[in-house]
């Protein structure tokens, strides 16, 4: 059974870069045809898909966040990471990593994820 765990700072100052890492156990991030997504939920709002990295290393991003988002991976550690630049208080949210079934199911990224991390609260404040 795949398990995911987010890690990273819980507090980031405005204009700085938010960096989170997701460590995956029980399965490889290179296994065909899974993708690995970052999803966030601001307080009082719904889930927002941010971007994903596929089993073969391709990256895809939400159009609204594309200019500030970067997702990478370290296959030797079975981890994938998120960087969000120039953060503002509006980026305050619970951030989740998840295994995305977009390629497996032929769906849009973020629509169906079968394994999730517990989520990590990130607050943007000075």
C-alpha positions in Angstrom: 0.0 0.0 0.0 1.4 3.3 -1.1 1.9 5.9 1.6 2.8 9.6 1.2 4.2 12.1 3.7 4.6 15.8 3.2 7.4 17.7 4.9 8.6 21.3 5.0 8.4 24.6 6.8 5.0 25.5 8.3 5.6 29.2 8.1 6.9 31.2 5.1 7.4 34.9 4.8 5.7 36.9 2.0 7.8 37.1 -1.2 9.8 34.0 -0.2 9.7 30.6 -1.8 7.6 27.8 -0.3 9.3 24.4 -0.6 7.7 21.1 0.3 8.8 17.5 -0.2 6.7 14.4 -0.5 8.2 11.1 0.5 6.6 8.0 -1.0 6.8 4.5 0.5 5.3 1.2 -0.6 5.7 2.0 -4.3 8.0 3.7 -6.7 7.3 7.1 -8.2 8.6 5.7 -11.5 6.0 3.0 -11.8 4.0 3.3 -15.0 1.5 5.1 -15.4 1.1 7.0 -12.2 1.5 10.7 -11.7 2.2 12.5 -8.5 0.3 15.7 -7.7 0.4 18.6 -5.4 -3.0 19.8 -4.2 -3.8 22.5 -1.7 -6.8 23.7 0.2 -7.0 27.3 1.4 -9.0 28.0 4.6 -12.7 27.9 3.8 -12.2 26.9 0.1 -12.1 23.8 -2.0 -9.2 21.7 -3.2 -7.0 23.2 -5.8 -4.8 21.1 -8.0 -1.4 22.8 -8.5 0.6 20.5 -10.7 2.0 17.0 -11.2 5.1 15.1 -12.2 4.5 11.9 -14.2 6.1 8.5 -13.8 8.6 9.4 -16.6 9.4 12.8 -15.3 7.1 15.1 -17.3 5.7 18.0 -15.4 2.3 19.7 -15.7 1.0 22.8 -13.9 -2.2 24.6 -13.2 -2.4 27.6 -15.6 -3.1 29.9 -12.7 0.0 28.9 -10.8 2.3 27.9 -13.7 4.5 31.0 -13.5 5.3 30.4 -9.8 5.4 26.6 -9.5 8.0 24.0 -10.0 7.8 20.3 -9.3 10.8 18.0 -9.4 11.7 14.6 -8.2 14.6 12.6 -6.7 14.1 9.0 -7.8 16.9 7.7 -5.6 15.0 8.9 -2.5 11.5 8.2 -4.0 10.6 11.8 -3.3 9.0 14.6 -5.3 9.0 18.2 -4.4 7.1 21.5 -4.8 8.5 25.0 -5.0 6.1 28.0 -5.1 7.8 31.3 -5.5 6.8 34.8 -4.5 4.3 33.7 -2.0 1.6 35.9 -0.5 -0.9 35.3 2.4 -3.3 34.0 -0.3 -1.0 31.0 -0.6 -1.8 30.0 3.0 -3.3 26.5 2.8 -3.1 22.9 3.7 -0.8 21.3 1.1 -1.3 17.7 0.1 0.7 15.3 -2.1 -1.2 12.5 -3.8 -0.9 9.7 -6.3 -2.8 10.8 -9.4 -4.7 8.4 -11.6 -5.0 10.8 -14.6 -3.0 8.7 -17.0 -4.3 5.4 -15.7 -7.9 6.5 -16.0 -7.7 8.9 -18.9 -8.9 11.8 -16.7 -7.8 15.3 -15.9 -5.1 15.7 -13.4 -6.3 16.2 -9.9 -9.7 14.6 -10.6 -8.9 11.2 -9.1 -6.2 10.5 -6.6 -6.1 7.2 -4.8 -3.5 7.8 -2.1 -2.9 11.0 -0.2 -0.5 12.4 2.4 -2.0 13.7 5.6 -1.5 17.3 4.5 0.7 20.0 5.9 -0.4 23.4 7.0 1.7 26.3 5.4 1.1 29.8 6.6 2.4 32.8 4.8 2.9 35.6 7.2 5.6 38.1 8.2 
